Amino acid sequence: MDHRFDVTERFAEGAQFIAGSLRGGSSGRTQDVVDPATGETVYSYELAGTADVDAAVEAARQAFPEWGGATPGERSDTLHRFAAALAEDAADLAYAESLNCGKPIKLSNEFDVPGSIDNAAFFAGAARHLEGKAAGEYSADHTSVIRREPLGVVGSIAPWNYPLQMAAWKVLPAIAAGNTIVLKPAEITPFTSLLFAQAARRAGLPDGVLNIVSGAGRDAGERLVGHPSVAMTSFTGSTAVGKRVAEIATGTVKRLHLELGGKAPFVVFDDADLEAAVHGAVAGSLINTGQDCTAATRAYVQRPLYDAFVSGVADLMATVRLGDPFDPSTDLGPLISHTQRDRVAAFVDRARGYATVVTGGEAPGGELAKGAYYRPTLIAGAAQDSEVVQSEIFGPVLVVLPFDSDDEGIALANDTPYGLAASAWSRNVYRTGRASREINAGCVWVNDHIPIISEMPHGGAKASGFGKDMSAYSFEEYTQVKHVMYDNTAVARKDWHRTIFGDRP
């Protein structure tokens, strides 16, 4: 479904959403939003400054007592209406996501938008199922209760690769738990976050519960992370920036959730279904033009299947259709910008000095040259310690290496700083069971790569950060645990006081 609208008209009042209304920024600096498929500017707006962040945080702080005090049923009802409002806006959301990010419309229609609606429906139900515990404590006359309470104002920073889904992953568990939130999308991809917030308001979410500040990281982002009234920071982005976020957050000792970089291994054992593994590798490495922290980036293939795997992936990559994101037949859209395209190309060009570019490795010509397109690329012959194996490229590039023993394959899979996702391919349940146990990653797929569902957590280990998105685990992260102890006898107790202080009148 292609539902085009004029983004300049839709967001004429500005790209900030504070206390229920769109408004302009106050930084004095203008941001151009560029269609990565054409290189043309489609929208310009004034970036948020620190004053806008302060206003958004204050709006969230003012809204917290009422929203945090709402019953789970009331929050659940609002989120159910929110899911319905997002479904009504599905065509607009898909168009805006593809225009802003350059992703094929079929990906927006079949993955990003339905997934975000499903997240809203999931957390609508989760809002009524926050776990509490009670147990006897100290004596038979006392009962302890564990309460999970909202934190307050949450400051979240989202990346540009999945603006809509990142808004859903960060906003929904936070507000389901009773928090209020200020979300800073990447300044180059504000569209679907703004539509998301407008749908929430239409669904009856009180003004100030959800606020959007579209600004640069060095001022709006850093102010949000360091703001004394923000109780928690949730950040998704590169590991390098995540370290800076952690450094700033320590100044106010706030809770942190970090979902950072990835370099997912794709381990193919010699008894795997070769055809399935080849198709899985191409789909897993090229999802969202490779701009996905869980994308398959390092294929380790046991030597008996190695040559056939390389040949099969190269042949299949050659059939991938690059083109207009709004053409339903397009498989691969552009990268987010020419800057990102040039960064990916530089990785590949440097690799030519120590490895073989089997297919791809270039930007297309013709009409596509105007956009930030880059052909699907397969690299072979690189060493394990080389740049293309160890560094996050974030583009349509797959590196393939052979291994001999199962021990070696698992060791190679673990041999990067990252630990976000991985996959293991084999017909033998014992092999995949061992791999899923020993590969250090937040998610290990077996005979598949990429699928995610709202009920299951997403998050990593090592330099890929900590904390979970989606699922009940995410929901609990946006709460604080409080211990409450009751004296069930309702009488004054002197025995306990005598134990501590001795006999007194």
C-alpha positions in Angstrom: 0.0 0.0 0.0 1.5 3.4 -1.1 -0.3 6.2 0.7 1.6 9.4 -0.1 1.1 12.7 1.7 2.9 16.0 1.9 5.3 15.8 4.9 5.9 19.6 4.8 2.2 20.2 5.2 1.7 17.4 7.8 4.5 18.8 10.0 4.1 22.5 9.2 4.0 23.4 12.8 7.4 21.9 13.5 9.1 18.6 14.4 8.8 18.8 18.2 5.8 17.3 20.0 5.6 18.6 23.6 2.7 18.5 26.0 0.4 17.3 23.2 1.2 19.7 20.4 3.6 20.1 17.5 5.9 23.1 17.7 9.1 24.4 16.3 12.6 24.0 17.8 14.6 26.7 19.5 18.2 25.8 18.7 18.5 28.3 15.9 19.8 25.6 13.6 17.9 24.0 10.7 17.9 20.3 9.7 17.2 19.1 6.2 15.5 15.7 5.9 16.7 14.0 2.7 15.0 11.2 0.7 17.9 8.7 0.5 16.6 7.2 -2.7 16.8 10.5 -4.6 19.1 12.8 -2.6 16.4 15.4 -2.5 15.4 17.4 0.5 11.8 16.7 1.4 11.5 18.6 4.7 13.4 21.2 6.8 12.8 22.1 10.4 14.4 23.8 13.3 16.2 21.4 15.6 15.4 21.1 19.3 17.7 22.9 21.7 18.3 22.4 25.4 15.3 24.7 26.2 13.0 22.3 24.2 14.4 19.3 26.1 13.7 21.1 29.4 10.2 21.9 28.3 9.5 18.3 27.3 11.0 16.9 30.5 8.8 19.4 32.5 5.7 18.4 30.6 6.5 14.7 31.3 7.2 15.5 35.0 3.9 17.3 35.4 2.0 14.4 33.7 3.6 11.7 35.8 1.5 11.9 39.0 -1.8 11.3 37.1 -0.4 8.7 34.6 1.7 6.9 37.2 -1.3 6.8 39.5 -3.7 5.4 36.9 -4.8 1.8 37.4 -3.3 -0.9 35.2 -6.7 -1.3 33.7 -6.9 2.4 32.7 -3.4 2.3 31.1 -4.3 -1.0 29.4 -7.5 0.5 27.9 -5.5 3.5 26.6 -2.9 1.3 25.0 -5.5 -0.8 23.3 -6.9 2.3 21.7 -3.4 3.3 20.8 -2.9 0.0 19.0 -6.1 0.7 17.1 -5.1 4.2 16.2 -1.8 2.9 14.8 -3.6 0.4 12.7 -5.8 3.2 11.3 -2.6 5.1 10.4 -0.8 2.0 9.0 -0.6 3.4 5.4 0.7 6.8 6.5 3.3 5.2 8.8 4.6 2.9 6.1 4.8 5.7 3.6 6.6 8.0 6.0 9.1 5.3 7.1 10.0 4.4 3.5 10.3 8.0 2.5 12.5 8.9 5.4 14.7 5.8 5.5 14.6 4.6 1.9 13.5 1.1 2.9 11.3 -0.9 0.4 7.6 -0.2 1.0 7.0 -4.0 1.3 9.4 -4.0 4.3 7.5 -1.1 5.9 4.1 -2.7 5.2 5.0 -6.3 6.2 7.5 -5.8 9.0 8.0 -2.3 10.6 4.3 -1.2 10.8 2.7 -4.5 11.8 5.4 -5.2 14.3 4.9 -1.8 16.0 1.1 -2.3 16.1 1.7 -5.8 17.6 4.0 -4.2 20.2 1.2 -1.8 21.3 -1.3 -4.7 21.6 1.2 -6.7 23.6 2.0 -4.0 26.1 -1.7 -3.2 26.4 -2.2 -6.6 27.8 1.1 -6.6 29.8 0.0 -3.4 31.6 -2.4 -5.6 33.6 0.1 -8.3 34.4 2.9 -6.7 36.3 4.2 -9.3 38.8 4.2 -8.7 42.5 5.3 -11.1 45.3 4.5 -11.6 49.0 6.1 -13.9 51.6 6.3 -14.3 55.3 9.2 -12.3 56.8 10.8 -11.9 60.2 8.0 -13.8 62.0 4.6 -15.3 61.3 3.1 -12.0 62.2 4.7 -10.0 59.4 4.1 -10.1 55.6 6.4 -8.6 53.0 5.1 -7.4 49.7 7.1 -6.5 46.6 5.7 -3.6 44.6 6.8 -2.7 41.1 6.4 1.0 40.7 7.1 3.4 37.7 10.4 5.3 37.8 9.1 8.7 36.7 10.4 10.5 33.5 12.2 8.3 31.0 14.5 9.8 28.4 15.0 7.7 25.3 17.2 8.1 22.3 16.4 6.2 19.1 18.5 5.5 16.0 17.7 6.2 12.4 17.6 2.6 11.0 14.2 1.7 12.5 12.6 4.9 13.7 9.0 3.6 14.1 9.9 0.3 15.7 12.4 2.0 18.0 9.7 4.4 19.1 7.4 1.5 19.9 10.1 -0.5 21.7 11.1 2.4 23.9 7.7 4.2 24.5 5.3 1.3 25.0 6.8 -0.6 27.9 7.7 2.6 29.6 4.2 4.1 29.5 2.5 0.7 30.2 4.4 0.6 33.5 3.2 4.1 34.3 6.2 6.2 33.4 6.1 9.3 31.2 8.7 9.7 28.4 10.7 12.1 26.3 11.9 10.4 23.1 14.6 11.9 20.9 14.6 10.3 17.4 17.5 10.7 15.1 17.3 14.2 13.7 17.3 12.8 10.1 14.4 10.5 10.7 11.7 12.3 12.7 8.5 11.5 10.7 7.2 8.2 12.1 8.0 9.2 15.7 5.8 12.3 15.3 3.0 10.3 13.7 3.3 7.8 16.5 2.9 10.5 19.1 -0.1 12.0 17.3 -1.8 8.6 17.2 -1.2 8.3 21.0 -2.8 11.6 21.6 -5.8 10.6 19.5 -6.1 7.4 21.5 -6.5 9.4 24.7 -2.9 9.3 26.1 -2.8 12.4 28.4 -0.8 15.4 27.2 2.8 15.3 28.4 2.9 11.5 28.8 4.7 11.2 25.5 6.9 14.0 24.1 9.2 14.1 21.1 12.3 16.3 20.8 13.9 16.2 17.3 17.4 17.4 17.9 21.1 16.7 17.6 22.9 14.4 20.0 25.5 16.9 21.1 23.0 19.2 22.6 19.4 17.8 22.8 20.6 14.2 23.4 23.3 15.0 26.0 20.9 17.4 27.8 18.2 14.6 27.9 20.7 12.0 29.3 22.1 14.4 31.9 18.8 16.0 32.9 18.3 15.8 36.7 14.6 15.1 36.4 15.1 12.1 34.1 15.1 8.9 36.1 16.2 6.5 33.3 17.9 6.7 30.0 17.3 4.2 27.2 19.6 4.4 24.3 20.0 2.5 21.0 22.9 3.2 18.8 26.6 2.6 18.3 28.8 1.2 21.1 31.0 4.3 20.9 28.1 6.7 21.5 26.7 4.3 24.1 29.9 4.8 26.2 29.4 8.5 26.0 25.8 8.1 27.2 26.9 6.0 30.1 29.5 8.5 31.1 26.9 11.4 31.2 24.3 9.3 33.0 26.7 8.6 35.9 26.5 12.2 36.8 22.9 11.8 38.1 23.2 8.0 38.9 20.2 7.2 36.7 19.2 3.8 35.4 20.6 2.8 32.0 19.3 0.6 29.2 21.8 0.3 26.3 21.2 -1.6 23.0 24.4 -1.1 21.1 26.3 -2.4 18.1 26.3 -6.0 16.7 28.3 -8.2 14.4 26.1 -11.3 14.3 27.7 -14.6 13.4 25.9 -17.0 11.0 27.3 -20.5 11.8 26.7 -23.2 9.2 27.6 -26.8 10.2 28.4 -29.4 7.5 25.0 -31.2 7.9 22.9 -28.0 7.4 20.3 -27.6 4.7 22.6 -25.7 2.2 19.8 -24.1 0.2 18.0 -22.9 3.4 21.3 -21.5 4.8 22.1 -19.7 1.5 18.7 -18.0 1.4 18.9 -17.3 5.2 22.3 -15.7 4.7 21.1 -13.4 1.9 18.0 -12.3 3.7 19.7 -12.0 7.1 22.6 -9.9 5.7 20.5 -7.6 3.5 17.5 -6.8 5.8 17.0 -3.1 5.8 20.0 -2.8 3.4 22.2 -4.3 6.2 21.5 -1.4 8.5 20.4 -3.7 11.3 22.4 -4.5 14.4 21.2 -8.1 14.3 21.9 -8.6 10.6 24.1 -11.6 9.6 27.5 -10.1 9.0 30.0 -13.0 9.5 29.2 -16.3 7.9 31.3 -19.2 9.3 30.8 -22.3 7.1 32.2 -25.7 7.8 34.7 -26.6 5.1 32.7 -29.3 3.3 30.0 -26.8 2.5 32.1 -23.7 2.1 32.6 -23.5 -1.6 29.0 -24.3 -2.4 27.8 -21.8 0.1 30.0 -19.0 -1.3 28.8 -19.8 -4.8 25.2 -20.0 -3.8 25.2 -16.7 -1.9 26.9 -14.9 -4.7 24.4 -16.2 -7.3 21.4 -15.3 -5.1 22.8 -11.8 -4.3 23.1 -11.1 -8.0 19.3 -11.5 -8.3 18.4 -9.0 -5.6 16.5 -6.0 -7.1 17.6 -2.5 -6.2 15.2 0.2 -7.0 12.6 2.8 -6.1 11.5 2.0 -2.5 7.8 2.5 -3.5 8.0 -0.1 -6.3 6.6 -3.3 -4.8 9.2 -5.4 -6.7 12.1 -3.6 -5.1 14.1 -5.9 -2.7 16.8 -3.5 -1.6 16.6 0.2 -1.0 19.3 2.8 -0.5 21.4 3.3 2.6 20.2 6.1 4.9 22.6 8.7 3.3 25.4 9.2 0.9 27.7 9.6 3.9 26.7 6.1 5.1 27.1 4.7 1.6 30.6 6.1 1.3 31.5 4.7 4.8 30.4 1.2 3.7 32.2 1.5 0.4 35.4 2.5 2.2 35.3 -0.7 4.3 34.9 -2.7 1.1 37.6 -0.9 -0.8 40.1 -1.3 2.1 39.2 -5.0 2.2 40.4 -5.5 -1.4 43.9 -5.3 -0.1 43.6 -8.4 2.0 40.5 -10.3 0.8 38.4 -11.1 -2.3 35.2 -9.2 -3.2 33.2 -12.1 -4.7 30.2 -10.0 -5.8 29.0 -6.5 -5.4 31.4 -3.9 -4.0 30.1 -0.9 -5.9 27.4 1.7 -6.2 25.0 1.3 -9.2 24.9 3.7 -12.0 22.0 5.3 -14.0 19.1 6.7 -12.1 20.0 4.9 -8.9 23.3 6.9 -8.8 21.3 9.9 -7.4 20.5 7.9 -4.3 22.6 6.2 -1.6 22.5 2.8 -3.2 25.2 0.1 -2.8 25.1 -3.4 -4.3 24.8 -6.5 -2.1 28.4 -7.5 -1.4 30.1 -10.8 -0.5 33.7 -10.9 0.8 35.7 -14.1 1.2 39.3 -14.7 2.2 39.5 -12.2 5.1 41.4 -13.1 8.2 39.5 -13.4 11.5 41.3 -10.3 12.9 40.7 -8.1 9.9 38.6 -5.0 9.9 35.6 -6.3 7.9 35.3 -9.3 10.4 35.7 -7.3 13.6 34.0 -3.9 12.9 30.4 -3.1 12.4 30.0 -2.0 8.8 26.2 -1.4 8.9 25.6 -2.0 5.2 24.7 -4.8 2.7 28.0 -6.6 3.2 28.5 -10.3 4.3 31.9 -11.7 5.1 32.3 -15.5 4.8 35.1 -17.6 6.5 35.6 -21.4 6.6 36.1 -23.5 9.8 36.9 -27.1 10.4 35.8 -28.4 13.8 32.6 -27.5 15.8 34.9 -26.1 18.5 36.5 -23.8 16.1 33.2 -22.5 14.6 31.8 -21.6 18.0 35.1 -20.0 19.1 35.2 -17.9 15.9 31.6 -16.9 16.4 32.4 -15.5 19.9 35.6 -13.8 18.7 34.4 -10.2 18.5 33.6 -7.6 21.1 29.9 -7.9 20.3 27.2 -10.2 21.5 23.8 -9.1 20.3 22.5 -11.9 18.0 23.7 -15.1 16.2 22.3 -18.1 14.3 23.3 -21.7 14.0 22.4 -24.0 11.1 22.3 -27.8 11.4 20.0 -30.7 11.1 21.4 -32.1 14.3 19.6 -30.8 17.4 22.6 -31.6 19.6 24.9 -29.4 17.5 22.5 -26.5 17.5 21.8 -27.0 21.2 25.5 -26.7 22.0 25.9 -23.7 19.7 22.9 -21.9 21.2 24.3 -22.5 24.7 27.9 -21.6 24.0 27.6 -18.6 21.6 27.6 -15.5 23.8 24.7 -13.5 22.4 21.4 -12.1 23.5 19.6 -14.2 20.9 20.6 -17.3 18.9 18.3 -18.3 16.1 18.4 -22.0 15.0 18.0 -22.6 11.2 16.8 -19.0 10.8 18.0 -15.5 11.2 16.2 -12.2 12.0 12.6 -13.0 13.2 11.5 -11.2 16.3 8.2 -11.3 18.2 6.7 -9.0 20.9 6.6 -11.8 23.5 10.4 -12.5 23.4 13.2 -10.2 24.6 15.7 -8.4 22.4 19.0 -7.2 23.8 22.7 -8.1 24.0 25.8 -9.0 25.9 29.4 -7.7 25.9 29.9 -4.5 23.9 26.3 -4.9 22.6 25.0 -3.4 25.8 22.5 -4.5 28.4 18.8 -4.5 29.0 16.0 -5.9 27.0 13.4 -4.5 24.5 10.0 -6.1 24.0 8.5 -8.8 26.2 7.7 -8.9 29.9 11.5 -8.5 30.7 11.4 -5.1 29.0 8.3 -4.1 30.9 9.9 -4.8 34.3 13.0 -2.8 33.4 10.9 0.3 33.4 9.9 -0.3 37.0 11.6 0.0 40.4 11.2 -2.7 43.1 10.0 -1.6 46.5 9.8 -3.8 49.6 6.8 -3.1 51.9 6.6 -5.0 55.3 3.3 -5.2 57.2 2.8 -6.0 60.9 -0.3 -8.1 60.7 -1.1 -7.9 64.4 -1.9 -4.1 64.5 -0.5 -3.8 68.0 2.5 -2.1 69.5 5.5 -4.4 69.7 8.1 -4.1 72.4 9.9 -7.4 72.0 11.6 -6.3 68.8 12.6 -2.9 70.4 14.0 -4.7 73.5 16.2 -6.9 71.3 17.8 -3.8 69.9 17.7 -1.3 72.7 17.1 -3.3 75.9 14.3 -2.8 78.5 12.8 0.7 78.5 9.5 2.2 79.7 
